[in-house]
Amino acid sequence: MQKYIIDRFEGDFAVCENYDTEEIIDILKEKLPNDAKEGDILLKNDNENFCIDYEETKLRKERMEILKKSLKKNKEN
């Protein structure tokens, strides 16, 4: 199963990064779940269907918050 991160939306497409190879691809928004948003982790199955990995998305956002706090703390020192 392939994994992607939604970077941004441009017109009818979601610009996504392959989680493993860092390759950038465009995916038609109509192929994504209606509630997909920037930063979500997508899983693509063998049938070319996409779903949101809510647990991995949540963990990634938590890691990003920790990193931002750490950078802010280092900048203040």
DSSP file (Angstrom, degrees, kcal/mol; ACC not computed):
  #  RESIDUE AA STRUCTURE BP1 BP2  ACC     N-H-->O    O-->H-N    N-H-->O    O-->H-N    TCO  KAPPA ALPHA  PHI   PSI    X-CA   Y-CA   Z-CA
    1    1 A M              0   0    0      0, 0.0     2,-0.2     0, 0.0    44,-0.2   0.000 360.0 360.0 360.0 131.2    0.0    0.0    0.0
    2    2 A Q  E     -A   44   0A   0     42,-1.7    42,-2.8    17,-0.0     2,-0.4  -0.582 360.0-150.6 -88.7 151.2    1.4    3.4   -1.0
    3    3 A K  E     +A   43   0A   0     40,-0.2    16,-3.0    -2,-0.2    17,-0.5  -0.971  14.9 179.4-126.7 135.6    1.3    6.3    1.4
    4    4 A Y  E     -AB  42  18A   0     38,-2.5    38,-3.4    -2,-0.4     2,-0.5  -0.928  20.6-141.4-132.9 156.0    1.1   10.1    0.5
    5    5 A I  E     -AB  41  17A   0     12,-2.2    12,-2.4    -2,-0.3     2,-0.7  -0.978  24.1-127.3-115.6 129.5    1.0   13.4    2.3
    6    6 A I  E     + B   0  16A   0     34,-2.4    33,-3.3    -2,-0.5    10,-0.2  -0.675  29.2 177.0 -77.4 116.9   -1.2   16.1    1.0
    7    7 A D  E     -     0   0A   0      8,-2.8     2,-0.3    -2,-0.7    -1,-0.2   0.900  58.7 -37.9 -84.6 -47.3    1.0   19.2    0.6
    8    8 A R  E     - B   0  15A   0      7,-1.4     7,-3.1    30,-0.1     2,-0.4  -0.974  54.0-105.5-167.0 171.5   -1.6   21.6   -0.9
    9    9 A F  E     - B   0  14A   0     -2,-0.3     2,-0.4     5,-0.2     5,-0.2  -0.939  25.8-178.9-113.4 137.0   -4.5   21.9   -3.3
   10   10 A E  E >   - B   0  13A   0      3,-2.6     3,-2.0    -2,-0.4     2,-0.2  -0.928  60.7 -56.4-135.3 108.7   -4.2   23.6   -6.7
   11   11 A G  T 3  S-     0   0    0     -2,-0.4    -1,-0.0     1,-0.3    18,-0.0  -0.400 122.9 -10.5  60.9-124.8   -7.3   23.8   -8.8
   12   12 A D  T 3  S+     0   0    0     -2,-0.2    17,-3.0    -3,-0.1    18,-0.4   0.314 124.6  80.2 -88.1   7.7   -8.8   20.3   -9.3
   13   13 A F  E <   -BC  10  28A   0     -3,-2.0    -3,-2.6    15,-0.3     2,-0.5  -0.847  65.4-142.4-121.7 151.8   -5.7   18.6   -7.9
   14   14 A A  E     -BC   9  27A   0     13,-3.0    13,-2.4    -2,-0.3     2,-0.7  -0.959  23.9-140.3-102.8 125.3   -4.1   17.7   -4.6
   15   15 A V  E     -BC   8  26A   0     -7,-3.1    -8,-2.8    -2,-0.5    -7,-1.4  -0.797  33.0-177.8 -87.5 118.6   -0.3   18.1   -4.7
   16   16 A C  E     -BC   6  25A   0      9,-3.3     9,-2.9    -2,-0.7     2,-0.5  -0.867  25.2-140.0-126.0 152.1    1.0   15.1   -2.7
   17   17 A E  E     -BC   5  24A   0    -12,-2.4   -12,-2.2    -2,-0.3     2,-0.3  -0.935  27.4-119.2-110.8 129.9    4.4   13.8   -1.7
   18   18 A N  E  >  -B    4   0A   0      5,-3.2     4,-2.1    -2,-0.5   -14,-0.3  -0.534  22.1-139.1 -64.8 126.6    5.1   10.0   -1.7
   19   19 A Y  T  4 S+     0   0    0    -16,-3.0    -1,-0.2    -2,-0.3   -15,-0.1   0.803  96.2  32.0 -60.6 -33.1    5.9    9.2    1.9
   20   20 A D  T  4 S+     0   0    0    -17,-0.5    -1,-0.2     1,-0.1   -16,-0.1   0.868 130.4  28.6 -94.9 -42.5    8.7    6.8    1.0
   21   21 A T  T  4 S-     0   0    0      2,-0.1    -2,-0.2     0, 0.0     3,-0.1   0.598  89.6-133.2 -98.4 -12.0   10.3    8.2   -2.2
   22   22 A E     <  +     0   0    0     -4,-2.1     2,-0.2     1,-0.3    -3,-0.1   0.578  51.8 153.9  65.6  12.0    9.5   12.0   -1.7
   23   23 A E        -     0   0    0     -6,-0.1    -5,-3.2     1,-0.1     2,-0.5  -0.481  41.5-131.4 -67.8 139.8    8.2   12.0   -5.3
   24   24 A I  E     +C   17   0A   0     -7,-0.2     2,-0.3    -2,-0.2    -7,-0.2  -0.825  32.4 171.6 -96.8 130.0    5.6   14.8   -5.9
   25   25 A I  E     -C   16   0A   0     -9,-2.9    -9,-3.3    -2,-0.5     2,-0.5  -0.951  29.9-127.1-134.5 156.9    2.5   13.8   -7.7
   26   26 A D  E     -C   15   0A   0     -2,-0.3     2,-0.4   -11,-0.2   -11,-0.2  -0.896  23.6-169.0-102.4 132.2   -0.9   15.4   -8.5
   27   27 A I  E     -C   14   0A   0    -13,-2.4   -13,-3.0    -2,-0.5     5,-0.1  -0.983  29.5-111.2-122.1 130.1   -4.0   13.5   -7.6
   28   28 A L  E >   -C   13   0A   0     -2,-0.4     3,-1.8   -15,-0.2     4,-0.4  -0.364  22.1-133.9 -57.8 132.3   -7.4   14.6   -8.8
   29   29 A K  G >  S+     0   0    0    -17,-3.0     3,-1.7     1,-0.3    -1,-0.2   0.826 103.4  66.6 -58.7 -31.8   -9.4   15.8   -5.8
   30   30 A E  G 3  S+     0   0    0    -18,-0.4    -1,-0.3     1,-0.3     4,-0.1   0.703  95.4  57.4 -65.5 -17.8  -12.4   13.8   -6.9
   31   31 A K  G <  S+     0   0    0     -3,-1.8    19,-0.7     2,-0.1    -1,-0.3   0.579  97.7  79.5 -84.7 -10.5  -10.4   10.6   -6.1
   32   32 A L  S <  S-     0   0    0     -3,-1.7    19,-0.1    -4,-0.4    10,-0.0  -0.567  94.9 -90.1 -97.3 158.5   -9.9   11.7   -2.5
   33   33 A P    >   -     0   0    0      0, 0.0     3,-1.9     0, 0.0    -1,-0.1  -0.354  41.0-115.0 -59.9 148.7  -12.3   11.5    0.4
   34   34 A N  T 3  S+     0   0    0      1,-0.3    -2,-0.1    -4,-0.1    -3,-0.0   0.779 114.0  52.4 -59.2 -29.0  -14.4   14.6    0.8
   35   35 A D  T 3  S+     0   0    0      2,-0.0    -1,-0.3    17,-0.0     2,-0.1   0.295  78.4 130.8 -94.2  11.4  -12.9   15.5    4.1
   36   36 A A    <   +     0   0    0     -3,-1.9     2,-0.3    -7,-0.1    -4,-0.1  -0.391  31.7 171.1 -65.5 139.0   -9.2   15.3    2.9
   37   37 A K    >   -     0   0    0     -2,-0.1     3,-2.1   -31,-0.0   -31,-0.3  -0.914  41.0 -63.4-143.8 169.8   -7.2   18.4    3.8
   38   38 A E  T 3  S+     0   0    0     -2,-0.3   -31,-0.2     1,-0.3     3,-0.1  -0.265 119.4  25.2 -56.2 136.6   -3.6   19.6    3.7
   39   39 A G  T 3  S+     0   0    0    -33,-3.3    -1,-0.3     1,-0.3   -32,-0.1   0.232  88.3 134.8  93.1 -13.4   -1.3   17.6    5.9
   40   40 A D    <   -     0   0    0     -3,-2.1   -34,-2.4   -34,-0.1     2,-0.5  -0.392  54.6-128.9 -69.8 146.5   -3.4   14.4    5.8
   41   41 A I  E     -A    5   0A   0     12,-0.4    12,-2.9   -36,-0.2     2,-0.4  -0.858  26.4-158.7 -93.7 125.5   -1.7   11.1    5.2
   42   42 A L  E     -AD   4  52A   0    -38,-3.4   -38,-2.5    -2,-0.5     2,-0.4  -0.832   7.6-154.2-106.5 144.3   -3.4    9.1    2.4
   43   43 A L  E     -AD   3  51A   0      8,-3.0     8,-1.9    -2,-0.4     2,-0.5  -0.964   7.2-159.0-112.8 134.4   -3.2    5.4    1.8
   44   44 A K  E     -AD   2  50A   0    -42,-2.8   -42,-1.7    -2,-0.4     6,-0.2  -0.960   9.9-157.0-114.8 123.1   -3.7    4.1   -1.8
   45   45 A N    >   -     0   0    0      4,-2.3     3,-1.8    -2,-0.5   -43,-0.0  -0.262  38.4 -89.4 -89.8-178.3   -4.7    0.5   -2.2
   46   46 A D  T 3  S+     0   0    0      1,-0.3    -1,-0.1     2,-0.1    -2,-0.0   0.702 124.8  61.2 -65.6 -19.6   -4.2   -1.8   -5.2
   47   47 A N  T 3  S-     0   0    0      2,-0.1    -1,-0.3     1,-0.0     3,-0.1   0.278 118.0-110.2 -89.4  10.9   -7.6   -0.6   -6.7
   48   48 A E  S <  S+     0   0    0     -3,-1.8     2,-0.3     1,-0.3    -2,-0.1   0.700  73.0 141.6  67.6  21.0   -6.3    3.0   -6.9
   49   49 A N        -     0   0    0     -4,-0.0    -4,-2.3   -17,-0.0     2,-0.4  -0.734  39.7-146.1 -93.4 144.5   -8.6    4.0   -4.1
   50   50 A F  E     +D   44   0A   0    -19,-0.7     2,-0.3    -2,-0.3    -6,-0.2  -0.869  18.8 173.7-111.7 143.0   -7.5    6.5   -1.5
   51   51 A C  E     -D   43   0A   0     -8,-1.9    -8,-3.0    -2,-0.4     2,-0.4  -0.968  34.2-108.2-139.5 158.0   -8.4    6.7    2.2
   52   52 A I  E     -D   42   0A   0     -2,-0.3     2,-1.3   -10,-0.2   -10,-0.2  -0.720  17.4-142.4 -88.2 132.2   -7.1    9.0    5.0
   53   53 A D     >  -     0   0    0    -12,-2.9     4,-2.5    -2,-0.4   -12,-0.4  -0.766  23.6-177.9 -90.4  90.6   -4.9    7.3    7.7
   54   54 A Y  H  > S+     0   0    0     -2,-1.3     4,-2.4     1,-0.2    -1,-0.2   0.865  76.1  50.5 -62.8 -39.3   -6.4    9.3   10.6
   55   55 A E  H  > S+     0   0    0      2,-0.2     4,-2.4     1,-0.2    -1,-0.2   0.939 113.4  44.1 -66.3 -47.1   -4.1    7.8   13.2
   56   56 A E  H  > S+     0   0    0      2,-0.2     4,-2.5     1,-0.2    -2,-0.2   0.882 112.9  53.1 -65.8 -37.5   -0.9    8.5   11.2
   57   57 A T  H  X S+     0   0    0     -4,-2.5     4,-2.3     2,-0.2    -2,-0.2   0.929 109.8  48.2 -60.8 -45.6   -2.1   12.0   10.4
   58   58 A K  H  X S+     0   0    0     -4,-2.4     4,-2.1     1,-0.2    -2,-0.2   0.923 112.4  48.2 -61.8 -45.4   -2.7   12.7   14.1
   59   59 A L  H  X S+     0   0    0     -4,-2.4     4,-2.3     1,-0.2    -1,-0.2   0.899 111.0  50.9 -62.7 -41.3    0.7   11.4   15.1
   60   60 A R  H  X S+     0   0    0     -4,-2.5     4,-2.2     1,-0.2    -1,-0.2   0.915 110.1  49.2 -63.6 -43.3    2.4   13.4   12.3
   61   61 A K  H  X S+     0   0    0     -4,-2.3     4,-2.0     1,-0.2    -1,-0.2   0.883 110.4  51.1 -64.2 -38.2    0.7   16.6   13.4
   62   62 A E  H  X S+     0   0    0     -4,-2.1     4,-2.1     2,-0.2    -1,-0.2   0.914 110.1  49.3 -64.7 -42.3    1.7   16.0   17.1
   63   63 A R  H  X S+     0   0    0     -4,-2.3     4,-2.2     1,-0.2    -2,-0.2   0.887 109.9  51.8 -63.3 -38.4    5.3   15.5   16.0
   64   64 A M  H  X S+     0   0    0     -4,-2.2     4,-2.6     2,-0.2    -1,-0.2   0.889 108.2  51.2 -66.2 -38.7    5.2   18.7   14.0
   65   65 A E  H  X S+     0   0    0     -4,-2.0     4,-2.4     2,-0.2    -2,-0.2   0.913 109.9  49.4 -64.1 -42.6    3.9   20.6   17.0
   66   66 A I  H  X S+     0   0    0     -4,-2.1     4,-2.2     1,-0.2    -2,-0.2   0.917 112.0  48.9 -61.7 -43.1    6.7   19.3   19.2
   67   67 A L  H  X S+     0   0    0     -4,-2.2     4,-2.6     2,-0.2    -2,-0.2   0.916 110.5  50.1 -63.5 -43.8    9.2   20.3   16.6
   68   68 A K  H  X S+     0   0    0     -4,-2.6     4,-2.5     1,-0.2    -2,-0.2   0.911 111.6  48.3 -61.7 -42.3    7.8   23.8   16.3
   69   69 A K  H  X S+     0   0    0     -4,-2.4     4,-2.4     2,-0.2    -1,-0.2   0.892 111.6  50.4 -64.2 -39.2    7.9   24.2   20.0
   70   70 A S  H  X S+     0   0    0     -4,-2.2     4,-2.4     2,-0.2    -2,-0.2   0.917 111.5  47.2 -65.4 -43.6   11.4   23.0   20.1
   71   71 A L  H  X S+     0   0    0     -4,-2.6     4,-2.1     2,-0.2    -2,-0.2   0.902 112.4  49.9 -64.8 -41.0   12.5   25.4   17.4
   72   72 A K  H  X S+     0   0    0     -4,-2.5     4,-1.7     2,-0.2    -2,-0.2   0.908 111.0  49.3 -63.7 -41.8   10.7   28.3   19.1
   73   73 A K  H  X S+     0   0    0     -4,-2.4     4,-1.0     1,-0.2    -2,-0.2   0.913 111.6  48.9 -63.9 -42.6   12.4   27.5   22.4
   74   74 A N  H  < S+     0   0    0     -4,-2.4     3,-0.3     1,-0.2    -1,-0.2   0.855 108.9  53.6 -65.6 -34.9   15.8   27.3   20.7
   75   75 A K  H  < S+     0   0    0     -4,-2.1    -1,-0.2     1,-0.2    -2,-0.2   0.850 106.0  53.1 -68.2 -34.2   15.2   30.6   19.0
   76   76 A E  H  <        0   0    0     -4,-1.7    -1,-0.2     1,-0.2    -2,-0.2   0.740 360.0 360.0 -72.8 -23.1   14.4   32.3   22.3
   77   77 A N     <        0   0    0     -4,-1.0    -1,-0.2    -3,-0.3    -2,-0.2   0.447 360.0 360.0 -89.5 360.0   17.7   31.1   23.8
